[in-house]
Amino acid sequence: MISQEQQYLDLMQAVLERGDERIDRTGVGTRSLFGTTLRFDLSDGSAPIITTKRVYWKTAVKEMLWFLTGGTNIQALLRDNVRIWTDWPLDRYRRETGENVSQEAFEKRIVEDDEFAGQWGELGPVYGKQWRRWQGPDGREYDQIAEVVRQLRESPASRRILFHGWNVPEISSMALPPCHMVYQFHVTTGGKLNCLLFQRSCDLLLGAPFNYVGATALQLMLAQQAGLQPGELVWMGGDVHLYMNHLDQAHEQISRAPRALPRMSLGAAPSSIDGYTIDDFTVEGYDPHPAIKADVAV
């Protein structure tokens, strides 16, 4: 049987072979394809944690848990040993102050100095703000995640069970506009929860593996909160690209044979979606190839 991971490797191969080359916002340049779909079956407990390179799945799950807090400052992430969002505030700090501080020194100060973190660790109204605290024109804050949980429990046949982060008036204030921007949910008559994730922009080498893990973790949590079983994760990419300085790494990755996907499970259900911690997640059978290093384009 063909591994579910093979579709990811086939997509990477297609981008390498047929991707349109152009200069992007970062100046690094990309090869990209537009409009792709991958499907992962979670119903047997398997999780799309890529095996052809090591994916630090705990980091991806911690990021998703941070989104669910509604947080927008990297201090909380750094205190949890998650460094994947540092590049953007660090770049802003260097540009605005002219100080070529090291990442290590910058992160240390963010962790230890609340005032400094308040000024320089803020990402603007990114994911968590929109998911949990969308500011309406009436002055109220709207909790999209709580509404999704309510609808899954009370109106599972609804076609309106979704949330998104593309808040047009606030995009210019975000360090990075949402890439994984729309999550829609579908409950089968057999009690399985399916999730469709639309991602407008996808860094296929570095970003996609994290997005698959984060979406899986979210789907498992929502299913548990609504008394459902995980079904299918459908991932749809808009601009799916490889950066020009990632091509060698992509060739290396597709040369590796995928291994069996691991299993991800949750412990006992907390009383609400806000009660999960990284300790609630268990991954078994993860046997990846070595990590592949690549630079993030900011």
Secondary structure by P-SEA (a helix, b strand, c coil): ccccaaaaaaaaaaaacbbbbbbcccccccccccbbbbbbbccccccccccccccaaaaaaaaaaaaaaccccaaaaaaacccccaaaaaaaaaaaccccccaaaaaaaaaccaaaaacccccccccccccccccccccccccaaaaaaaaaaccccccccccccccccccccccccccccbbbbbbcccbbbbbbbbbccccccccaaaaaaaaaaaaaaaaaaacccccbbbbbbccccccccaaaaaaaaaacccccbbbbbcccccccccccccccccccccccccbbbbbbcc
